Amino acid sequence: MNRYDTVTCEIDLDAPGKASGWIDLSHSDNRHDFGVIRSPIGVIAGGEGPTALVVGGNHGDEYEGQLITRRLFEALEPQDVAGRLILVPALNMPAVMARTRVSPLDGGNMNRVFPGATGQGPTRALAGFLNRHLLPRAGLVIDLHSGGGTTNYLDAAYLTLTGDPAQDRRGAALARAFGLPWTMVVGLGSTGGDLDSAALAAGCAMISCELGGMAQVSPQSLGHGWNGILNLLAHEGIVAPEATKRLATGPGCQTRFVDLGAGSRQVTAMRHALAEPLVELGDEVAEGQPVAKLYDLFDITQAPQVLTAPVAGRVLIRRRNGLVGHGDHLFVIGPEIAPEALDRRIG
C-alpha cells in the first residue's frame, strides 16, 4: 500500500497490464467521519518504456482535463502503450464534487500547496501523496486545466522557462508536439506551490495547459486537448502511433507562442460596475485600444468609463462575469513571440 499522511492507495502502480483503483482520502468531519473520499486512478503498462502521469481535476470546476483523462483509460489497452500511463482524472475530488476551484474541506487550492505536507489538512495531504508516490515514477507529467468558473482561456499549453537551456528546449519541444493552437510562455514559479514546479523539482519533464473555461465543456477545447495529448504521448514514445491514428479526431496545430510573463498586462476594474466587453478572446489589439466599458451600477446619468489595452498583443484570458468589482481583471493581454525569438531567448 502507498501511504502519505491520511491518503492511501492500494493499487499496484508498477504491475504490467491495465488496472484501476482509488486514491483514498480519510477526513473526519460531519459528512465523512465514517468513510473515505475516493478519487479514481488508472494504470496502463505495456512494457519497457517511459512513464507519463496525466492529471485532471487539479481544480474542481475544470472539466476538459477530467474527461480527457478518463477517455484515455477507456480507449487505450496495454498493447497501445510502450511504457506506462498513470491517470488521475480527479486529483482534488472534494473540489470536483463541490464544483469549486478549491476544496470545501479546508479551502485549499491544490495548485498552490505542492509539494504537500503532513498534518496540514486534506489538500496538502493529497498533494504530498502525488509528490511522494507518483512523481518519482514519472518521466513526463501532463496537468490538464481550463479556466474554471471565472475565466475563459485560449486553448494553450504552458511553457515554463527555467533558465536551464536544456530543460527549456525540452519544454519547447513538448509544447510543439502537444500542438495546441497557442503556447503561453511563463517564468518558473510564477504562481508558487504549483504542480509544474514540483514536477520540475522532481526531475520530470512537465507540461500543463488551459482548455477553454467558464465551468463549461467546450467541444472545440475538448477536441484540441484530446488530439494534442495523443500526439504528445506518441511523440514521447509512450503511445503507439497506430493508436493515435485510430483515436485522434483531427490533426494537431502548429502552435503559436505568446508571452504570459513579464510582457503581458491585465485590464483591471477599479470600481463596482457592469462591464461591456469590446473585444473577444483571441483578438489582436493595439496599445491604447478601447477594450471595455464600465457602467455605474446605480447612476445611469454617469458616462461609462472606457478601459484601454495597456499593451499591444492578443487577448489571452477573458473574465466570464459582467458584474465586476474593485481589483477584478477583465482581460489579460500578451504579445506574440516569434519562434526564432523564443529560440534565442532559450539559448
Beta strands, then each sheet from edge to edge (+ up, - down):
strand 1: 2-4
strand 2: 7-9
strand 3: 17-25
strand 4: 37-45
strand 5: 51-55
strand 6: 84-88
strand 7: 140-145
strand 8: 151-153
strand 9: 156-161
strand 10: 182-187
strand 11: 205-210
strand 12: 256-259
strand 13: 265-268
strand 14: 273-277
strand 15: 284-285
strand 16: 290-296
strand 17: 305-308
strand 18: 313-319
strand 19: 323-324
strand 20: 329-334
strand 21: 336-337
sheet 1: 1+ 2- 3+ 4- 6+ 5+ 7+ 11+ 9- 10- 12- 21+
sheet 2: 8+ 18- 15+
sheet 3: 8+ 18- 20+ 13-
sheet 4: 17+ 16- 14+ 19-
end
